[in-house]
Amino acid sequence: MGDKGYVGPQDDTHSLTRVTPKRGILSQQDQVRNTSIDRERVAVEQFLGRISRLWTTMARTWRWEHGHFDTDFRIACLLTNEHISTTELDPEDGDFYNQLLHSFVSAAEQRRQKRTASARISRHIRKVHRLTCSVLTWLSGRPMILNTRSNDLTCPVHTE
């Protein structure tokens, strides 16, 4: 099996063939290979969708004992294989997995946007603090200091 998007170390996944995307027109051999990889990927995505649907702990961030993860994952795979022996994989399993991936990406994007907005607000507050202290210094004729630990807009008078 190959993964055109994998960029980790080669020894991380021994059975995974590294595929470097080529620019331009693909040869007939490359097209056949890509088709084969795509077919395998569909089956893998359907399996991952089924395991995620049956065992919700596999669909979320692992919050249990990490030392037991390999054993727990193997058990989930074995039970999922048993389930597949009675109910074949179908496109809905793959759709479920793709929706799950989309929800992860959406949640990450929302967190990024929230961090960006928070940083923008913090920069604005610091700018207002500096401006307020400058104006108060100019008006009073005495130097003012900025209390950076508080979030209020007060500037105590600098005592000499």
Biotite code that builds the C-alpha atoms (Angstrom):
import biotite.structure as struc

atoms = struc.array([
    struc.Atom([0.000, 0.000, 0.000], chain_id="A", res_id=1, res_name="MET", atom_name="CA", element="C"),
    struc.Atom([1.167, 3.551, -0.592], chain_id="A", res_id=2, res_name="GLY", atom_name="CA", element="C"),
    struc.Atom([0.300, 6.988, 0.675], chain_id="A", res_id=3, res_name="ASP", atom_name="CA", element="C"),
    struc.Atom([0.959, 10.021, -1.488], chain_id="A", res_id=4, res_name="LYS", atom_name="CA", element="C"),
    struc.Atom([0.565, 12.346, 1.512], chain_id="A", res_id=5, res_name="GLY", atom_name="CA", element="C"),
    struc.Atom([2.817, 10.586, 4.025], chain_id="A", res_id=6, res_name="TYR", atom_name="CA", element="C"),
    struc.Atom([5.951, 12.572, 4.892], chain_id="A", res_id=7, res_name="VAL", atom_name="CA", element="C"),
    struc.Atom([7.204, 10.854, 8.068], chain_id="A", res_id=8, res_name="GLY", atom_name="CA", element="C"),
    struc.Atom([10.330, 8.702, 8.460], chain_id="A", res_id=9, res_name="PRO", atom_name="CA", element="C"),
    struc.Atom([10.560, 5.605, 6.255], chain_id="A", res_id=10, res_name="GLN", atom_name="CA", element="C"),
    struc.Atom([11.191, 3.273, 9.206], chain_id="A", res_id=11, res_name="ASP", atom_name="CA", element="C"),
    struc.Atom([7.993, 4.509, 10.892], chain_id="A", res_id=12, res_name="ASP", atom_name="CA", element="C"),
    struc.Atom([5.814, 2.389, 8.601], chain_id="A", res_id=13, res_name="THR", atom_name="CA", element="C"),
    struc.Atom([7.635, -0.583, 7.088], chain_id="A", res_id=14, res_name="HIS", atom_name="CA", element="C"),
    struc.Atom([4.770, -1.823, 4.942], chain_id="A", res_id=15, res_name="SER", atom_name="CA", element="C"),
    struc.Atom([3.907, 1.617, 3.560], chain_id="A", res_id=16, res_name="LEU", atom_name="CA", element="C"),
    struc.Atom([5.448, 2.500, 0.224], chain_id="A", res_id=17, res_name="THR", atom_name="CA", element="C"),
    struc.Atom([6.490, 6.096, -0.179], chain_id="A", res_id=18, res_name="ARG", atom_name="CA", element="C"),
    struc.Atom([4.977, 7.694, -3.264], chain_id="A", res_id=19, res_name="VAL", atom_name="CA", element="C"),
    struc.Atom([6.392, 11.016, -4.379], chain_id="A", res_id=20, res_name="THR", atom_name="CA", element="C"),
    struc.Atom([3.800, 12.913, -6.414], chain_id="A", res_id=21, res_name="PRO", atom_name="CA", element="C"),
    struc.Atom([5.002, 13.761, -9.911], chain_id="A", res_id=22, res_name="LYS", atom_name="CA", element="C"),
    struc.Atom([4.157, 16.974, -11.648], chain_id="A", res_id=23, res_name="ARG", atom_name="CA", element="C"),
    struc.Atom([2.750, 16.884, -15.132], chain_id="A", res_id=24, res_name="GLY", atom_name="CA", element="C"),
    struc.Atom([1.321, 13.948, -17.058], chain_id="A", res_id=25, res_name="ILE", atom_name="CA", element="C"),
    struc.Atom([1.515, 10.527, -15.395], chain_id="A", res_id=26, res_name="LEU", atom_name="CA", element="C"),
    struc.Atom([2.652, 7.452, -17.304], chain_id="A", res_id=27, res_name="SER", atom_name="CA", element="C"),
    struc.Atom([0.230, 4.566, -17.832], chain_id="A", res_id=28, res_name="GLN", atom_name="CA", element="C"),
    struc.Atom([2.085, 2.557, -15.161], chain_id="A", res_id=29, res_name="GLN", atom_name="CA", element="C"),
    struc.Atom([1.741, 5.422, -12.627], chain_id="A", res_id=30, res_name="ASP", atom_name="CA", element="C"),
    struc.Atom([-1.967, 5.762, -13.390], chain_id="A", res_id=31, res_name="GLN", atom_name="CA", element="C"),
    struc.Atom([-2.514, 2.007, -12.854], chain_id="A", res_id=32, res_name="VAL", atom_name="CA", element="C"),
    struc.Atom([-0.576, 2.186, -9.580], chain_id="A", res_id=33, res_name="ARG", atom_name="CA", element="C"),
    struc.Atom([-2.607, 5.209, -8.390], chain_id="A", res_id=34, res_name="ASN", atom_name="CA", element="C"),
    struc.Atom([-5.851, 3.395, -9.212], chain_id="A", res_id=35, res_name="THR", atom_name="CA", element="C"),
    struc.Atom([-4.684, 0.398, -7.180], chain_id="A", res_id=36, res_name="SER", atom_name="CA", element="C"),
    struc.Atom([-3.756, 2.637, -4.237], chain_id="A", res_id=37, res_name="ILE", atom_name="CA", element="C"),
    struc.Atom([-7.123, 4.416, -4.458], chain_id="A", res_id=38, res_name="ASP", atom_name="CA", element="C"),
    struc.Atom([-9.014, 1.089, -4.330], chain_id="A", res_id=39, res_name="ARG", atom_name="CA", element="C"),
    struc.Atom([-7.067, 0.017, -1.262], chain_id="A", res_id=40, res_name="GLU", atom_name="CA", element="C"),
    struc.Atom([-7.619, 3.400, 0.352], chain_id="A", res_id=41, res_name="ARG", atom_name="CA", element="C"),
    struc.Atom([-11.396, 3.060, -0.088], chain_id="A", res_id=42, res_name="VAL", atom_name="CA", element="C"),
    struc.Atom([-11.366, -0.245, 1.795], chain_id="A", res_id=43, res_name="ALA", atom_name="CA", element="C"),
    struc.Atom([-9.176, 1.225, 4.548], chain_id="A", res_id=44, res_name="VAL", atom_name="CA", element="C"),
    struc.Atom([-11.421, 4.280, 4.894], chain_id="A", res_id=45, res_name="GLU", atom_name="CA", element="C"),
    struc.Atom([-14.493, 2.062, 5.068], chain_id="A", res_id=46, res_name="GLN", atom_name="CA", element="C"),
    struc.Atom([-12.854, -0.091, 7.755], chain_id="A", res_id=47, res_name="PHE", atom_name="CA", element="C"),
    struc.Atom([-11.830, 2.999, 9.748], chain_id="A", res_id=48, res_name="LEU", atom_name="CA", element="C"),
    struc.Atom([-15.374, 4.313, 9.404], chain_id="A", res_id=49, res_name="GLY", atom_name="CA", element="C"),
    struc.Atom([-16.792, 1.036, 10.695], chain_id="A", res_id=50, res_name="ARG", atom_name="CA", element="C"),
    struc.Atom([-14.388, 0.834, 13.640], chain_id="A", res_id=51, res_name="ILE", atom_name="CA", element="C"),
    struc.Atom([-15.135, 4.479, 14.492], chain_id="A", res_id=52, res_name="SER", atom_name="CA", element="C"),
    struc.Atom([-18.855, 3.859, 14.291], chain_id="A", res_id=53, res_name="ARG", atom_name="CA", element="C"),
    struc.Atom([-18.769, 0.721, 16.449], chain_id="A", res_id=54, res_name="LEU", atom_name="CA", element="C"),
    struc.Atom([-16.209, 1.876, 19.041], chain_id="A", res_id=55, res_name="TRP", atom_name="CA", element="C"),
    struc.Atom([-16.495, 5.611, 19.734], chain_id="A", res_id=56, res_name="THR", atom_name="CA", element="C"),
    struc.Atom([-13.271, 5.548, 21.755], chain_id="A", res_id=57, res_name="THR", atom_name="CA", element="C"),
    struc.Atom([-11.462, 4.847, 18.462], chain_id="A", res_id=58, res_name="MET", atom_name="CA", element="C"),
    struc.Atom([-13.066, 7.895, 16.854], chain_id="A", res_id=59, res_name="ALA", atom_name="CA", element="C"),
    struc.Atom([-11.842, 10.373, 19.453], chain_id="A", res_id=60, res_name="ARG", atom_name="CA", element="C"),
    struc.Atom([-8.596, 11.426, 21.068], chain_id="A", res_id=61, res_name="THR", atom_name="CA", element="C"),
    struc.Atom([-7.368, 8.495, 23.148], chain_id="A", res_id=62, res_name="TRP", atom_name="CA", element="C"),
    struc.Atom([-7.913, 9.477, 26.789], chain_id="A", res_id=63, res_name="ARG", atom_name="CA", element="C"),
    struc.Atom([-7.361, 6.077, 28.363], chain_id="A", res_id=64, res_name="TRP", atom_name="CA", element="C"),
    struc.Atom([-4.170, 4.392, 29.537], chain_id="A", res_id=65, res_name="GLU", atom_name="CA", element="C"),
    struc.Atom([-1.672, 4.793, 26.678], chain_id="A", res_id=66, res_name="HIS", atom_name="CA", element="C"),
    struc.Atom([0.220, 1.673, 27.700], chain_id="A", res_id=67, res_name="GLY", atom_name="CA", element="C"),
    struc.Atom([-2.862, -0.390, 26.782], chain_id="A", res_id=68, res_name="HIS", atom_name="CA", element="C"),
    struc.Atom([-3.614, 1.325, 23.478], chain_id="A", res_id=69, res_name="PHE", atom_name="CA", element="C"),
    struc.Atom([-2.063, -1.346, 21.227], chain_id="A", res_id=70, res_name="ASP", atom_name="CA", element="C"),
    struc.Atom([-3.981, -4.136, 22.954], chain_id="A", res_id=71, res_name="THR", atom_name="CA", element="C"),
    struc.Atom([-7.238, -2.165, 22.979], chain_id="A", res_id=72, res_name="ASP", atom_name="CA", element="C"),
    struc.Atom([-6.815, -1.256, 19.293], chain_id="A", res_id=73, res_name="PHE", atom_name="CA", element="C"),
    struc.Atom([-6.155, -4.890, 18.342], chain_id="A", res_id=74, res_name="ARG", atom_name="CA", element="C"),
    struc.Atom([-9.261, -5.992, 20.239], chain_id="A", res_id=75, res_name="ILE", atom_name="CA", element="C"),
    struc.Atom([-11.350, -3.316, 18.494], chain_id="A", res_id=76, res_name="ALA", atom_name="CA", element="C"),
    struc.Atom([-9.955, -4.452, 15.116], chain_id="A", res_id=77, res_name="CYS", atom_name="CA", element="C"),
    struc.Atom([-10.726, -8.101, 15.856], chain_id="A", res_id=78, res_name="LEU", atom_name="CA", element="C"),
    struc.Atom([-14.280, -7.317, 16.962], chain_id="A", res_id=79, res_name="LEU", atom_name="CA", element="C"),
    struc.Atom([-14.765, -5.069, 13.934], chain_id="A", res_id=80, res_name="THR", atom_name="CA", element="C"),
    struc.Atom([-13.546, -7.874, 11.646], chain_id="A", res_id=81, res_name="ASN", atom_name="CA", element="C"),
    struc.Atom([-16.110, -10.189, 13.249], chain_id="A", res_id=82, res_name="GLU", atom_name="CA", element="C"),
    struc.Atom([-18.793, -7.573, 12.621], chain_id="A", res_id=83, res_name="HIS", atom_name="CA", element="C"),
    struc.Atom([-17.678, -7.236, 8.996], chain_id="A", res_id=84, res_name="ILE", atom_name="CA", element="C"),
    struc.Atom([-17.924, -11.011, 8.548], chain_id="A", res_id=85, res_name="SER", atom_name="CA", element="C"),
    struc.Atom([-21.681, -10.709, 9.141], chain_id="A", res_id=86, res_name="THR", atom_name="CA", element="C"),
    struc.Atom([-22.237, -7.246, 7.654], chain_id="A", res_id=87, res_name="THR", atom_name="CA", element="C"),
    struc.Atom([-20.036, -6.242, 4.711], chain_id="A", res_id=88, res_name="GLU", atom_name="CA", element="C"),
    struc.Atom([-18.340, -2.857, 4.476], chain_id="A", res_id=89, res_name="LEU", atom_name="CA", element="C"),
    struc.Atom([-20.312, -0.327, 2.483], chain_id="A", res_id=90, res_name="ASP", atom_name="CA", element="C"),
    struc.Atom([-19.886, 3.241, 1.213], chain_id="A", res_id=91, res_name="PRO", atom_name="CA", element="C"),
    struc.Atom([-21.686, 4.581, 4.299], chain_id="A", res_id=92, res_name="GLU", atom_name="CA", element="C"),
    struc.Atom([-18.746, 3.435, 6.414], chain_id="A", res_id=93, res_name="ASP", atom_name="CA", element="C"),
    struc.Atom([-16.358, 5.433, 4.235], chain_id="A", res_id=94, res_name="GLY", atom_name="CA", element="C"),
    struc.Atom([-18.711, 8.426, 4.302], chain_id="A", res_id=95, res_name="ASP", atom_name="CA", element="C"),
    struc.Atom([-18.843, 8.235, 8.097], chain_id="A", res_id=96, res_name="PHE", atom_name="CA", element="C"),
    struc.Atom([-15.037, 8.208, 8.277], chain_id="A", res_id=97, res_name="TYR", atom_name="CA", element="C"),
    struc.Atom([-14.740, 11.168, 5.879], chain_id="A", res_id=98, res_name="ASN", atom_name="CA", element="C"),
    struc.Atom([-17.314, 13.121, 7.915], chain_id="A", res_id=99, res_name="GLN", atom_name="CA", element="C"),
    struc.Atom([-15.337, 12.315, 11.042], chain_id="A", res_id=100, res_name="LEU", atom_name="CA", element="C"),
    struc.Atom([-12.128, 13.612, 9.440], chain_id="A", res_id=101, res_name="LEU", atom_name="CA", element="C"),
    struc.Atom([-13.970, 16.729, 8.260], chain_id="A", res_id=102, res_name="HIS", atom_name="CA", element="C"),
    struc.Atom([-15.235, 17.381, 11.797], chain_id="A", res_id=103, res_name="SER", atom_name="CA", element="C"),
    struc.Atom([-11.652, 17.091, 13.124], chain_id="A", res_id=104, res_name="PHE", atom_name="CA", element="C"),
    struc.Atom([-10.409, 19.564, 10.531], chain_id="A", res_id=105, res_name="VAL", atom_name="CA", element="C"),
    struc.Atom([-13.316, 21.947, 11.249], chain_id="A", res_id=106, res_name="SER", atom_name="CA", element="C"),
    struc.Atom([-12.668, 21.809, 14.995], chain_id="A", res_id=107, res_name="ALA", atom_name="CA", element="C"),
    struc.Atom([-8.956, 22.521, 14.443], chain_id="A", res_id=108, res_name="ALA", atom_name="CA", element="C"),
    struc.Atom([-9.800, 25.469, 12.182], chain_id="A", res_id=109, res_name="GLU", atom_name="CA", element="C"),
    struc.Atom([-12.218, 26.865, 14.777], chain_id="A", res_id=110, res_name="GLN", atom_name="CA", element="C"),
    struc.Atom([-9.526, 26.590, 17.475], chain_id="A", res_id=111, res_name="ARG", atom_name="CA", element="C"),
    struc.Atom([-7.041, 28.361, 15.181], chain_id="A", res_id=112, res_name="ARG", atom_name="CA", element="C"),
    struc.Atom([-9.520, 31.156, 14.463], chain_id="A", res_id=113, res_name="GLN", atom_name="CA", element="C"),
    struc.Atom([-10.255, 31.542, 18.175], chain_id="A", res_id=114, res_name="LYS", atom_name="CA", element="C"),
    struc.Atom([-6.517, 31.783, 18.988], chain_id="A", res_id=115, res_name="ARG", atom_name="CA", element="C"),
    struc.Atom([-6.041, 34.321, 16.203], chain_id="A", res_id=116, res_name="THR", atom_name="CA", element="C"),
    struc.Atom([-8.939, 36.451, 17.464], chain_id="A", res_id=117, res_name="ALA", atom_name="CA", element="C"),
    struc.Atom([-7.677, 36.230, 21.038], chain_id="A", res_id=118, res_name="SER", atom_name="CA", element="C"),
    struc.Atom([-4.188, 37.310, 19.974], chain_id="A", res_id=119, res_name="ALA", atom_name="CA", element="C"),
    struc.Atom([-5.649, 40.217, 17.986], chain_id="A", res_id=120, res_name="ARG", atom_name="CA", element="C"),
    struc.Atom([-7.651, 41.373, 21.026], chain_id="A", res_id=121, res_name="ILE", atom_name="CA", element="C"),
    struc.Atom([-4.587, 41.075, 23.283], chain_id="A", res_id=122, res_name="SER", atom_name="CA", element="C"),
    struc.Atom([-2.506, 43.173, 20.872], chain_id="A", res_id=123, res_name="ARG", atom_name="CA", element="C"),
    struc.Atom([-5.249, 45.771, 20.771], chain_id="A", res_id=124, res_name="HIS", atom_name="CA", element="C"),
    struc.Atom([-5.490, 45.913, 24.582], chain_id="A", res_id=125, res_name="ILE", atom_name="CA", element="C"),
    struc.Atom([-1.699, 46.345, 24.886], chain_id="A", res_id=126, res_name="ARG", atom_name="CA", element="C"),
    struc.Atom([-1.827, 49.120, 22.306], chain_id="A", res_id=127, res_name="LYS", atom_name="CA", element="C"),
    struc.Atom([-4.620, 50.872, 24.246], chain_id="A", res_id=128, res_name="VAL", atom_name="CA", element="C"),
    struc.Atom([-2.610, 50.476, 27.496], chain_id="A", res_id=129, res_name="HIS", atom_name="CA", element="C"),
    struc.Atom([0.460, 52.095, 25.919], chain_id="A", res_id=130, res_name="ARG", atom_name="CA", element="C"),
    struc.Atom([-1.564, 54.896, 24.371], chain_id="A", res_id=131, res_name="LEU", atom_name="CA", element="C"),
    struc.Atom([-3.416, 55.570, 27.645], chain_id="A", res_id=132, res_name="THR", atom_name="CA", element="C"),
    struc.Atom([-0.160, 55.760, 29.592], chain_id="A", res_id=133, res_name="CYS", atom_name="CA", element="C"),
    struc.Atom([1.364, 58.068, 26.974], chain_id="A", res_id=134, res_name="SER", atom_name="CA", element="C"),
    struc.Atom([-1.625, 60.420, 27.113], chain_id="A", res_id=135, res_name="VAL", atom_name="CA", element="C"),
    struc.Atom([-1.686, 60.405, 30.929], chain_id="A", res_id=136, res_name="LEU", atom_name="CA", element="C"),
    struc.Atom([2.057, 61.059, 31.024], chain_id="A", res_id=137, res_name="THR", atom_name="CA", element="C"),
    struc.Atom([1.659, 63.941, 28.599], chain_id="A", res_id=138, res_name="TRP", atom_name="CA", element="C"),
    struc.Atom([-1.327, 65.414, 30.513], chain_id="A", res_id=139, res_name="LEU", atom_name="CA", element="C"),
    struc.Atom([0.147, 65.103, 33.993], chain_id="A", res_id=140, res_name="SER", atom_name="CA", element="C"),
    struc.Atom([3.703, 65.917, 33.127], chain_id="A", res_id=141, res_name="GLY", atom_name="CA", element="C"),
    struc.Atom([4.786, 62.993, 35.303], chain_id="A", res_id=142, res_name="ARG", atom_name="CA", element="C"),
    struc.Atom([5.913, 59.606, 34.003], chain_id="A", res_id=143, res_name="PRO", atom_name="CA", element="C"),
    struc.Atom([3.326, 56.868, 34.267], chain_id="A", res_id=144, res_name="MET", atom_name="CA", element="C"),
    struc.Atom([4.035, 53.142, 34.381], chain_id="A", res_id=145, res_name="ILE", atom_name="CA", element="C"),
    struc.Atom([2.024, 50.373, 32.822], chain_id="A", res_id=146, res_name="LEU", atom_name="CA", element="C"),
    struc.Atom([0.867, 47.487, 34.989], chain_id="A", res_id=147, res_name="ASN", atom_name="CA", element="C"),
    struc.Atom([1.125, 44.673, 32.443], chain_id="A", res_id=148, res_name="THR", atom_name="CA", element="C"),
    struc.Atom([-0.213, 42.015, 34.832], chain_id="A", res_id=149, res_name="ARG", atom_name="CA", element="C"),
    struc.Atom([-3.674, 43.556, 35.119], chain_id="A", res_id=150, res_name="SER", atom_name="CA", element="C"),
    struc.Atom([-6.200, 43.749, 32.320], chain_id="A", res_id=151, res_name="ASN", atom_name="CA", element="C"),
    struc.Atom([-7.679, 47.047, 33.448], chain_id="A", res_id=152, res_name="ASP", atom_name="CA", element="C"),
    struc.Atom([-6.818, 50.298, 31.763], chain_id="A", res_id=153, res_name="LEU", atom_name="CA", element="C"),
    struc.Atom([-5.450, 52.074, 34.832], chain_id="A", res_id=154, res_name="THR", atom_name="CA", element="C"),
    struc.Atom([-1.907, 53.322, 34.975], chain_id="A", res_id=155, res_name="CYS", atom_name="CA", element="C"),
    struc.Atom([-0.567, 54.043, 38.457], chain_id="A", res_id=156, res_name="PRO", atom_name="CA", element="C"),
    struc.Atom([1.536, 57.139, 38.918], chain_id="A", res_id=157, res_name="VAL", atom_name="CA", element="C"),
    struc.Atom([5.246, 56.418, 39.035], chain_id="A", res_id=158, res_name="HIS", atom_name="CA", element="C"),
    struc.Atom([6.542, 57.326, 42.495], chain_id="A", res_id=159, res_name="THR", atom_name="CA", element="C"),
    struc.Atom([10.020, 58.745, 42.783], chain_id="A", res_id=160, res_name="GLU", atom_name="CA", element="C"),
])
